[in-house]
């Protein structure tokens, strides 16, 4: 394992593992097993026709809400290149692009101090607003990292996919691994498809989406004990998980469905394609419950399966009310805000929210 020390004033230093070719789930109504993807250069040279998950327009010509100005937000996604943006008052105020075109950002968090922590399959990196690398971890050969979360400003929690998958907590200051918890995967030999998203809860536990275990979500304590579990009725995914303040859990199944599940395992609310037939989504990734009570789902477009139609751009996000009305939809693929495929959309409307103010058991 190799860690780079904090370097707040050094030039941009990007350390990415080589030799790992990105694979992605097929973007259709039934998530398919992960398969090798072409390199960005090959994909760019010979794009395939756009996938058509549903007939007809993918969304209405005029969308509800105020476009880019609906919320201030941080944006990142799984794409051929690593691209991230901060949008405030409808305009891009900060953007980051990896110069050598490495894919793909599966998880990213904008910290309260302006740093960005992101998992990019071949490791985890933290950069500051000047786009300088302040911390980096390279995933060992044969492993991948798709989810990471800061704990305060000194620690990072991540899940490492691999033959021996595990939850890690690393101290960025000392470089020491403070926690190593082995975790079960459906297929240890198929590294890419094991995990995409995990999130710490207010109670100091960790909810993990077991993407290769047919809809299974598990909640772990800091000793690795399973304290809660649930399986999506669709048997797909899951991809994104989020614990709400009321104790319920939001789950995206990686396809057409968002579930809200109470501690007893009952589905108390769900949102599917049938609830908004004019707004097509087919690869739900992260999902969030907003302060206004609405639910924000992220819809991913798979660049490895084709290229989007500029006459019918896919939606990147949909915000729905508790009664399942679409309050906002994001579709921003062209200049001056060509955001690209979406995986993470962190709403920044409330500046008092501190995303790194979490803990895992006694680790703070």
KEKE-3310 file (N, C-alpha, C; in steps of 0.2 Angstrom, whole numbers, plus 5000, padded with zeros to 4 digits):
npx = (5004:5002:5004:5003:5010:5002:5001:5000:5004:5010:5013:4999:4997:4994:4991:4988:4982:4989:4984:4972:4956:4942:4926:4908:4891:4878:4868:4852:4836:4837:4849:4865:4878:4895:4906:4921:4926:4929:4944:4945:4950:4948:4934:4930:4934:4926:4912:4897:4879:4867:4860:4843:4833:4820:4806:4802:4804:4816:4813:4802:4802:4802:4808:4803:4806:4821:4832:4849:4850:4842:4847:4862:4876:4887:4895:4898:4904:4903:4912:4921:4932:4939:4929:4924:4912:4907:4893:4885:4872:4867:4878:4894:4906:4918:4929:4936:4947:4954:4970:4975:4965:4959:4947:4936:4924:4917:4912:4911:4915:4912:4921:4919:4929:4932:4940:4940:4936:4938:4933:4940:4941:4954:4959:4960:4958:4962:4959:4963:4955:4963:4966:4977:4984:4982:4981:4983:4979:4984:4975:4979:4987:4975:4964:4950:4943:4928:4920:4921:4923:4925:4930:4929:4943:4955:4954:4949:4937:4935:4929:4937:4937:4940:4949:4949:4939:4936:4933:4940:4948:4958:4971:4975:4985:4995:4997:4993:4984:4969:4958:4953:4941:4936:4924:4910:4908:4898:4904:4920:4930:4926:4930:4926:4912:4908:4906:4898:4894:4893:4888:4890:4881:4870:4871:4883:4886:4888:4881:4880:4879:4878:4882:4883:4875:4862:4852:4855:4856:4866:4869:4883:4892:4906:4914:4911:4900:4884:4870:4859:4849:4843:4834:4831:4816:4816:4828:4839:4854:4860:4863:4865:4864:4857:4855:4841:4836:4825:4827:4824:4829:4836:4836:4843:4840:4849:4843:4827:4821:4818:4818:4811:4814:4809:4815:4810:4810:4800:4794:4790:4789:4790:4798:4796:4799:4786:4779:4782:4781:4785:4797:4812:4821:4834:4845:4848:4858:4866:4856:4846:4838:4831:4832:4820:4811:4809:4815:4830:4835:4849:4852:4861:4871:4878:4893:4901:4893:4888:4884:4877:4862:4862:4850:4841:4844:4849:4842:4850:4847:4833:4821:4809:4793:4786:4773:4776:4777:4786:4798:4810:4821:4837:4846:4859:4870:4877:4888:4886:4888:4892:4890:4891:4890:4881:4884:4886:4878:4879:4870:4871:4864:4863:4874:4878:4879:4890:4899:4909:4907:4905:4905:4912:4908:4918:4927:4932)
npy = (4994:5011:5027:5045:5059:5073:5088:5103:5114:5110:5106:5100:5083:5068:5051:5037:5020:5009:4999:4994:4991:5000:4994:4993:4993:4987:4999:4997:4992:4980:4977:4972:4959:4965:4969:4969:4985:4996:5005:5023:5030:5021:5020:5033:5035:5026:5027:5019:5017:5027:5020:5014:5014:5016:5018:5034:5051:5055:5064:5078:5092:5105:5107:5105:5116:5126:5124:5124:5133:5129:5122:5125:5115:5101:5091:5075:5060:5043:5041:5042:5050:5059:5070:5084:5096:5112:5120:5135:5146:5144:5144:5137:5137:5131:5118:5102:5092:5077:5077:5066:5058:5047:5035:5032:5041:5035:5039:5054:5068:5084:5093:5103:5112:5115:5105:5091:5074:5059:5044:5033:5021:5016:5020:5032:5049:5065:5082:5100:5116:5123:5113:5104:5089:5083:5072:5054:5038:5023:5009:4992:4981:4971:4975:4986:5003:5010:5018:5030:5039:5054:5055:5067:5078:5071:5057:5043:5033:5018:5006:4992:4983:4967:4951:4948:4957:4972:4983:4998:5010:5024:5034:5049:5058:5050:5040:5027:5012:5011:5003:4988:4978:4963:4959:4952:4947:4944:4937:4934:4933:4941:4956:4970:4971:4971:4981:4998:5009:5016:5021:5031:5031:5042:5035:5030:5018:5008:5008:4997:4994:4980:4976:4965:4955:4952:4962:4965:4974:4979:4983:4988:4987:4995:4984:4975:4967:4962:4973:4976:4971:4970:4966:4971:4970:4969:4963:4968:4976:4982:5000:5014:5020:5027:5034:5040:5054:5050:5037:5029:5020:5025:5017:5014:5003:5002:5002:5004:5009:5017:5014:5017:5012:5006:5003:4990:4984:4986:4992:5009:5019:5022:5025:5023:5020:5020:5030:5042:5043:5051:5055:5047:5036:5024:5019:5020:5028:5036:5042:5053:5061:5076:5092:5099:5088:5082:5069:5066:5058:5051:5049:5038:5039:5027:5028:5018:5010:5017:5033:5048:5055:5070:5077:5072:5072:5062:5062:5069:5070:5068:5077:5073:5075:5070:5065:5061:5069:5077:5089:5095:5093:5088:5092:5094:5094:5101:5115:5131:5122:5108:5094:5080:5062:5057:5053:5057:5069:5082:5092:5109:5119:5122:5129:5126:5112:5099:5088:5079:5077:5064:5048:5032:5020:5022:5029:5045)
npz = (5000:4996:5001:4998:5006:5014:5003:5002:4995:4983:4965:4955:4957:4952:4956:4949:4947:4935:4921:4924:4916:4914:4918:4916:4922:4911:4903:4904:4906:4914:4924:4919:4920:4925:4912:4902:4897:4883:4880:4884:4873:4862:4863:4860:4847:4840:4842:4848:4843:4851:4866:4867:4879:4881:4871:4861:4867:4879:4889:4894:4883:4889:4905:4923:4936:4940:4931:4930:4941:4951:4962:4972:4969:4970:4958:4950:4941:4934:4920:4904:4907:4921:4929:4938:4945:4953:4955:4956:4959:4946:4938:4933:4945:4948:4942:4938:4929:4925:4918:4910:4906:4914:4919:4932:4941:4955:4967:4977:4987:4993:5004:5020:5020:5007:5001:4990:4991:4982:4975:4963:4956:4954:4965:4979:4981:4987:4984:4984:4983:4974:4966:4969:4974:4990:4997:4994:4989:4982:4975:4978:4966:4957:4964:4968:4971:4974:4983:4995:5011:5020:5037:5048:5047:5046:5043:5032:5026:5017:5005:4999:4984:4979:4979:4993:4999:5009:5023:5026:5037:5036:5043:5038:5042:5049:5041:5044:5045:5053:5055:5049:5041:5036:5023:5016:4999:4984:4973:4975:4965:4955:4953:4950:4950:4964:4975:4976:4983:5000:5016:5030:5045:5056:5068:5069:5062:5047:5031:5018:5001:4993:4979:4971:4976:4973:4977:4990:5005:5018:5036:5045:5061:5070:5073:5063:5064:5058:5059:5054:5039:5023:5008:4991:4983:4969:4966:4960:4959:4975:4971:4977:4993:5008:5024:5032:5043:5050:5053:5043:5027:5012:4996:4980:4966:4956:4944:4939:4951:4966:4984:5000:5015:5031:5048:5051:5039:5030:5015:5014:5005:4988:4972:4955:4937:4932:4939:4934:4919:4908:4911:4909:4916:4919:4925:4940:4952:4965:4978:4987:5002:5003:5012:5010:5010:4998:4986:4979:4964:4955:4939:4928:4913:4902:4895:4890:4883:4873:4864:4869:4863:4855:4852:4860:4875:4889:4905:4920:4933:4944:4954:4966:4973:4989:4985:4973:4962:4949:4953:4949:4936:4929:4915:4907:4896:4887:4882:4890:4901:4901:4909:4909:4911:4926:4943:4957:4965:4975:4986:4989:4996:5010:5019:5032:5034:5037:5029:5033:5046:5054:5061:5064:5074:5088:5081:5075)
capx = (5000:5006:5001:5007:5009:4999:5006:4995:5006:5014:5009:4995:5000:4989:4994:4983:4985:4988:4983:4965:4952:4935:4920:4902:4885:4874:4862:4846:4831:4839:4857:4869:4884:4900:4910:4926:4925:4935:4948:4942:4953:4944:4927:4929:4936:4921:4906:4891:4873:4864:4855:4837:4830:4813:4804:4800:4808:4818:4810:4799:4806:4803:4808:4801:4811:4825:4838:4855:4849:4837:4851:4869:4877:4893:4893:4904:4901:4907:4913:4927:4937:4937:4927:4920:4910:4903:4888:4882:4868:4866:4884:4900:4911:4924:4929:4942:4948:4961:4973:4977:4959:4958:4940:4929:4923:4911:4910:4915:4912:4915:4921:4917:4935:4933:4943:4936:4938:4934:4936:4941:4942:4961:4962:4956:4962:4959:4962:4960:4952:4968:4967:4983:4983:4984:4982:4982:4980:4983:4973:4984:4985:4969:4958:4947:4939:4923:4917:4925:4919:4929:4928:4933:4948:4961:4953:4945:4934:4934:4929:4942:4934:4945:4948:4948:4936:4937:4932:4946:4949:4965:4973:4979:4991:5000:4997:4992:4977:4966:4953:4952:4936:4934:4917:4908:4906:4895:4909:4927:4934:4924:4931:4923:4905:4906:4903:4899:4892:4892:4887:4890:4874:4871:4872:4890:4886:4890:4876:4884:4876:4881:4879:4883:4872:4855:4848:4856:4859:4868:4872:4888:4895:4913:4917:4910:4894:4878:4865:4852:4849:4837:4835:4827:4811:4818:4834:4844:4859:4858:4869:4866:4861:4857:4851:4838:4836:4820:4829:4823:4834:4834:4840:4842:4842:4853:4839:4821:4817:4820:4815:4812:4813:4809:4819:4807:4811:4794:4794:4785:4788:4795:4797:4798:4798:4779:4776:4784:4782:4788:4804:4814:4828:4835:4851:4848:4864:4865:4849:4846:4832:4833:4829:4813:4807:4809:4820:4834:4839:4854:4852:4868:4871:4884:4897:4904:4888:4886:4885:4870:4859:4861:4843:4837:4849:4846:4842:4855:4844:4826:4819:4802:4790:4783:4767:4779:4777:4793:4799:4816:4825:4843:4848:4864:4875:4880:4891:4892:4888:4892:4892:4892:4886:4880:4884:4885:4875:4879:4866:4875:4860:4863:4881:4880:4880:4897:4898:4914:4905:4902:4909:4911:4909:4922:4932:4929)
capy = (5000:5017:5033:5051:5064:5080:5093:5108:5119:5107:5106:5094:5076:5063:5045:5032:5014:5008:4992:4992:4994:5001:4990:4996:4989:4990:5004:4996:4991:4975:4978:4966:4958:4969:4966:4973:4991:4998:5011:5029:5032:5017:5022:5040:5034:5022:5027:5015:5021:5028:5015:5016:5010:5016:5022:5040:5056:5053:5068:5083:5097:5110:5103:5108:5119:5132:5122:5124:5137:5126:5121:5125:5108:5098:5085:5070:5054:5038:5043:5040:5054:5061:5077:5086:5103:5115:5124:5140:5151:5142:5144:5133:5141:5127:5112:5098:5087:5074:5078:5060:5055:5041:5035:5034:5043:5032:5042:5060:5072:5091:5094:5110:5116:5115:5099:5086:5067:5055:5037:5033:5014:5014:5023:5037:5055:5071:5088:5106:5120:5124:5107:5101:5083:5084:5065:5049:5031:5018:5003:4987:4977:4966:4978:4993:5006:5014:5022:5033:5045:5057:5055:5072:5080:5066:5050:5041:5026:5016:4999:4990:4977:4962:4944:4948:4963:4974:4990:5001:5017:5026:5040:5052:5061:5046:5035:5021:5009:5011:4998:4983:4973:4959:4960:4947:4949:4938:4934:4937:4933:4947:4962:4976:4972:4970:4987:5004:5014:5014:5028:5031:5034:5046:5031:5027:5012:5009:5004:4995:4991:4974:4976:4958:4950:4952:4967:4965:4980:4977:4988:4985:4991:4995:4977:4970:4964:4964:4975:4976:4969:4971:4964:4974:4965:4968:4958:4971:4981:4989:5004:5019:5019:5033:5033:5047:5057:5047:5030:5025:5020:5025:5012:5013:4997:5002:5001:5009:5009:5019:5012:5020:5006:5007:4998:4984:4981:4988:4998:5014:5024:5020:5029:5019:5024:5021:5035:5048:5040:5056:5056:5041:5034:5017:5017:5025:5028:5039:5044:5058:5064:5083:5096:5100:5082:5079:5064:5067:5052:5052:5044:5038:5037:5023:5030:5013:5007:5021:5040:5051:5059:5078:5079:5069:5071:5059:5066:5067:5069:5070:5078:5071:5077:5064:5063:5058:5074:5080:5096:5097:5088:5091:5089:5099:5091:5106:5121:5132:5118:5101:5091:5073:5057:5059:5048:5060:5076:5084:5098:5113:5124:5124:5129:5123:5105:5097:5081:5075:5077:5058:5043:5024:5018:5027:5032:5051)
capz = (5000:4995:5003:4997:5011:5012:5000:5001:4990:4978:4959:4954:4957:4951:4956:4947:4946:4928:4919:4925:4911:4917:4916:4919:4921:4905:4905:4902:4911:4918:4925:4917:4924:4923:4907:4900:4893:4879:4883:4882:4866:4857:4863:4857:4840:4837:4846:4846:4843:4858:4868:4868:4885:4881:4865:4862:4870:4886:4894:4891:4880:4895:4912:4929:4940:4937:4928:4934:4946:4956:4968:4972:4970:4967:4953:4948:4938:4931:4913:4901:4910:4928:4928:4943:4945:4958:4952:4961:4956:4939:4934:4935:4948:4949:4939:4939:4924:4925:4911:4906:4904:4917:4921:4932:4948:4957:4973:4978:4993:4994:5012:5022:5019:5000:4998:4987:4991:4977:4973:4956:4954:4955:4972:4982:4980:4990:4981:4987:4978:4969:4962:4971:4978:4996:4999:4989:4990:4976:4976:4976:4960:4958:4968:4965:4976:4971:4988:5001:5014:5025:5044:5050:5041:5047:5042:5027:5026:5010:5004:4994:4981:4978:4981:5000:5000:5016:5024:5029:5039:5036:5046:5032:5045:5051:5036:5047:5044:5060:5055:5043:5042:5030:5021:5011:4992:4981:4969:4976:4959:4950:4958:4948:4952:4971:4979:4973:4988:5007:5019:5038:5048:5062:5074:5069:5058:5040:5027:5012:4995:4991:4972:4967:4980:4972:4980:4997:5009:5025:5040:5050:5066:5069:5074:5058:5065:5054:5064:5050:5032:5019:5001:4987:4979:4962:4966:4956:4963:4975:4970:4981:5000:5012:5030:5034:5050:5054:5054:5037:5023:5005:4992:4973:4964:4950:4938:4938:4957:4973:4989:5006:5019:5038:5052:5051:5033:5026:5010:5016:4999:4982:4966:4949:4931:4931:4943:4930:4913:4904:4913:4908:4920:4919:4929:4946:4956:4971:4980:4993:5004:5003:5017:5009:5010:4992:4985:4973:4962:4950:4933:4925:4906:4902:4889:4887:4879:4867:4865:4870:4857:4856:4851:4866:4880:4895:4912:4925:4940:4945:4961:4966:4980:4993:4982:4967:4957:4948:4955:4946:4932:4927:4909:4906:4892:4882:4884:4895:4907:4899:4915:4907:4915:4933:4949:4963:4965:4982:4986:4994:4998:5017:5021:5039:5034:5037:5027:5036:5053:5054:5064:5064:5081:5092:5076:5074)
cpx = (5004:5002:5006:5005:5005:5004:5001:4998:5010:5009:5004:4999:4995:4992:4988:4986:4984:4986:4976:4960:4945:4930:4914:4896:4881:4869:4856:4841:4833:4847:4860:4875:4890:4904:4915:4924:4930:4938:4944:4944:4949:4937:4926:4930:4930:4915:4900:4885:4871:4860:4849:4833:4823:4811:4802:4805:4810:4815:4807:4804:4807:4803:4806:4807:4815:4831:4844:4855:4845:4841:4858:4871:4884:4892:4899:4900:4905:4907:4920:4933:4934:4936:4923:4918:4907:4899:4885:4878:4867:4872:4890:4905:4918:4924:4936:4942:4954:4964:4974:4971:4958:4950:4941:4928:4916:4908:4914:4911:4916:4915:4920:4923:4937:4937:4938:4940:4934:4938:4935:4943:4949:4964:4957:4961:4958:4963:4959:4957:4957:4970:4974:4981:4986:4984:4980:4983:4979:4980:4978:4982:4979:4964:4956:4944:4934:4919:4921:4921:4924:4926:4933:4938:4955:4960:4948:4943:4933:4933:4933:4939:4941:4944:4947:4945:4936:4935:4938:4945:4956:4966:4977:4985:4997:5001:4995:4984:4974:4961:4953:4947:4935:4926:4916:4906:4902:4899:4916:4931:4932:4924:4927:4916:4903:4903:4903:4898:4891:4892:4887:4883:4875:4872:4879:4891:4887:4885:4880:4879:4880:4879:4879:4880:4864:4850:4849:4859:4861:4871:4877:4890:4902:4917:4915:4903:4888:4873:4859:4854:4843:4838:4829:4822:4813:4824:4839:4848:4860:4864:4870:4862:4862:4853:4848:4838:4831:4821:4828:4829:4832:4839:4838:4844:4846:4849:4833:4818:4821:4816:4816:4810:4813:4813:4817:4808:4805:4796:4789:4784:4793:4793:4800:4796:4790:4776:4778:4785:4785:4795:4808:4821:4828:4842:4852:4855:4863:4858:4849:4839:4834:4830:4822:4808:4807:4815:4823:4837:4843:4853:4858:4867:4878:4887:4900:4899:4886:4887:4878:4868:4858:4854:4839:4841:4846:4846:4847:4853:4837:4825:4812:4799:4788:4777:4769:4778:4785:4794:4805:4819:4831:4845:4853:4870:4879:4883:4885:4892:4887:4895:4894:4888:4886:4880:4882:4883:4874:4876:4870:4871:4861:4871:4883:4881:4887:4897:4903:4912:4901:4907:4908:4913:4913:4927:4929:4934)
cpy = (5006:5023:5039:5055:5070:5085:5098:5113:5116:5107:5100:5088:5071:5056:5040:5025:5013:5001:4990:4995:4994:4996:4993:4992:4992:4994:5002:4994:4985:4975:4971:4965:4963:4965:4971:4979:4993:5004:5018:5031:5028:5019:5029:5039:5030:5021:5023:5020:5022:5022:5018:5012:5010:5020:5029:5045:5054:5058:5074:5089:5103:5106:5108:5111:5124:5130:5122:5128:5135:5125:5123:5117:5106:5091:5081:5064:5049:5040:5041:5044:5056:5068:5079:5094:5105:5120:5129:5145:5150:5142:5140:5138:5137:5121:5109:5093:5084:5074:5072:5056:5048:5041:5032:5036:5040:5035:5048:5064:5079:5092:5101:5114:5117:5110:5095:5079:5063:5049:5036:5026:5012:5017:5028:5043:5061:5077:5094:5110:5123:5118:5103:5095:5084:5077:5060:5042:5027:5012:4997:4984:4972:4969:4984:4996:5011:5018:5024:5038:5047:5056:5061:5074:5075:5059:5049:5034:5024:5009:4997:4983:4973:4955:4943:4955:4965:4981:4993:5008:5018:5033:5044:5056:5056:5040:5028:5018:5008:5005:4994:4978:4970:4959:4955:4950:4943:4934:4937:4938:4938:4953:4968:4977:4971:4975:4993:5010:5012:5021:5026:5034:5038:5042:5028:5021:5013:5005:5003:4992:4986:4973:4969:4953:4951:4956:4968:4971:4977:4983:4985:4990:4991:4989:4972:4966:4967:4966:4976:4974:4970:4969:4967:4969:4964:4964:4961:4975:4978:4993:5009:5018:5025:5032:5040:5048:5053:5040:5026:5025:5021:5021:5013:5007:4996:5002:5006:5011:5012:5017:5016:5014:5008:5002:4991:4980:4982:4993:5003:5019:5021:5024:5024:5023:5025:5027:5042:5046:5045:5057:5049:5040:5026:5014:5021:5023:5031:5042:5048:5060:5071:5086:5097:5094:5079:5074:5066:5060:5054:5046:5044:5036:5033:5024:5024:5009:5011:5029:5043:5055:5066:5080:5076:5067:5067:5064:5064:5066:5071:5071:5077:5073:5070:5061:5061:5063:5077:5087:5099:5092:5092:5088:5095:5095:5095:5112:5126:5127:5110:5096:5084:5069:5059:5053:5051:5067:5078:5091:5102:5119:5127:5123:5127:5116:5104:5090:5077:5074:5070:5054:5036:5021:5024:5031:5039:5055)
cpz = (5000:4997:5001:5003:5009:5009:4998:4996:4984:4971:4959:4953:4957:4951:4955:4945:4938:4927:4920:4920:4914:4914:4920:4918:4915:4907:4902:4907:4916:4919:4923:4920:4921:4917:4905:4895:4889:4882:4880:4875:4861:4857:4859:4849:4836:4841:4844:4846:4850:4860:4869:4873:4884:4874:4866:4866:4877:4891:4890:4888:4885:4901:4917:4932:4937:4934:4933:4941:4952:4963:4967:4973:4967:4963:4951:4945:4935:4923:4911:4905:4917:4928:4934:4943:4951:4954:4957:4957:4949:4935:4937:4938:4949:4945:4939:4933:4924:4918:4907:4905:4907:4919:4928:4939:4950:4964:4974:4983:4993:5001:5013:5021:5012:4997:4995:4988:4986:4976:4966:4953:4956:4961:4974:4983:4984:4986:4984:4981:4973:4965:4963:4975:4985:5000:4994:4991:4984:4978:4974:4969:4961:4962:4965:4971:4972:4976:4993:5004:5020:5032:5047:5045:5042:5044:5036:5028:5019:5010:4998:4991:4979:4980:4989:5001:5008:5017:5028:5032:5040:5039:5041:5035:5046:5046:5038:5046:5051:5060:5048:5045:5036:5029:5016:5004:4989:4977:4970:4970:4954:4954:4956:4950:4959:4975:4975:4978:4995:5010:5027:5040:5054:5068:5074:5066:5051:5036:5020:5007:4992:4984:4969:4971:4979:4976:4988:5000:5016:5029:5045:5055:5065:5070:5068:5059:5061:5059:5060:5043:5029:5011:4997:4983:4972:4961:4962:4961:4970:4973:4975:4988:5004:5018:5032:5041:5054:5055:5048:5032:5016:5001:4985:4971:4958:4944:4938:4945:4963:4978:4995:5011:5027:5042:5052:5044:5028:5021:5012:5010:4994:4976:4960:4943:4929:4934:4939:4923:4908:4905:4914:4912:4920:4922:4935:4950:4963:4972:4987:4995:5006:5009:5016:5009:5004:4991:4978:4970:4956:4945:4929:4918:4905:4895:4886:4883:4873:4868:4865:4864:4858:4855:4856:4871:4886:4901:4916:4932:4940:4953:4961:4973:4983:4989:4974:4961:4956:4949:4951:4942:4929:4920:4906:4903:4888:4885:4885:4901:4905:4904:4914:4912:4923:4938:4955:4962:4973:4983:4991:4996:5005:5019:5028:5039:5033:5035:5030:5044:5054:5059:5063:5070:5085:5087:5074:5070)
residu = (UNK:UNK:UNK:UNK:UNK:UNK:UNK:UNK:UNK:UNK:UNK:UNK:UNK:UNK:UNK:UNK:UNK:UNK:UNK:UNK:UNK:UNK:UNK:UNK:UNK:UNK:UNK:UNK:UNK:UNK:UNK:UNK:UNK:UNK:UNK:UNK:UNK:UNK:UNK:UNK:UNK:UNK:UNK:UNK:UNK:UNK:UNK:UNK:UNK:UNK:UNK:UNK:UNK:UNK:UNK:UNK:UNK:UNK:UNK:UNK:UNK:UNK:UNK:UNK:UNK:UNK:UNK:UNK:UNK:UNK:UNK:UNK:UNK:UNK:UNK:UNK:UNK:UNK:UNK:UNK:UNK:UNK:UNK:UNK:UNK:UNK:UNK:UNK:UNK:UNK:UNK:UNK:UNK:UNK:UNK:UNK:UNK:UNK:UNK:UNK:UNK:UNK:UNK:UNK:UNK:UNK:UNK:UNK:UNK:UNK:UNK:UNK:UNK:UNK:UNK:UNK:UNK:UNK:UNK:UNK:UNK:UNK:UNK:UNK:UNK:UNK:UNK:UNK:UNK:UNK:UNK:UNK:UNK:UNK:UNK:UNK:UNK:UNK:UNK:UNK:UNK:UNK:UNK:UNK:UNK:UNK:UNK:UNK:UNK:UNK:UNK:UNK:UNK:UNK:UNK:UNK:UNK:UNK:UNK:UNK:UNK:UNK:UNK:UNK:UNK:UNK:UNK:UNK:UNK:UNK:UNK:UNK:UNK:UNK:UNK:UNK:UNK:UNK:UNK:UNK:UNK:UNK:UNK:UNK:UNK:UNK:UNK:UNK:UNK:UNK:UNK:UNK:UNK:UNK:UNK:UNK:UNK:UNK:UNK:UNK:UNK:UNK:UNK:UNK:UNK:UNK:UNK:UNK:UNK:UNK:UNK:UNK:UNK:UNK:UNK:UNK:UNK:UNK:UNK:UNK:UNK:UNK:UNK:UNK:UNK:UNK:UNK:UNK:UNK:UNK:UNK:UNK:UNK:UNK:UNK:UNK:UNK:UNK:UNK:UNK:UNK:UNK:UNK:UNK:UNK:UNK:UNK:UNK:UNK:UNK:UNK:UNK:UNK:UNK:UNK:UNK:UNK:UNK:UNK:UNK:UNK:UNK:UNK:UNK:UNK:UNK:UNK:UNK:UNK:UNK:UNK:UNK:UNK:UNK:UNK:UNK:UNK:UNK:UNK:UNK:UNK:UNK:UNK:UNK:UNK:UNK:UNK:UNK:UNK:UNK:UNK:UNK:UNK:UNK:UNK:UNK:UNK:UNK:UNK:UNK:UNK:UNK:UNK:UNK:UNK:UNK:UNK:UNK:UNK:UNK:UNK:UNK:UNK:UNK:UNK:UNK:UNK:UNK:UNK:UNK:UNK:UNK:UNK:UNK:UNK:UNK:UNK:UNK:UNK:UNK:UNK:UNK:UNK:UNK:UNK:UNK:UNK:UNK:UNK:UNK:UNK:UNK:UNK:UNK:UNK:UNK:UNK:UNK:UNK:UNK:UNK:UNK:UNK:UNK:UNK:UNK:UNK:UNK:UNK:UNK:UNK:UNK:UNK:UNK)
# end
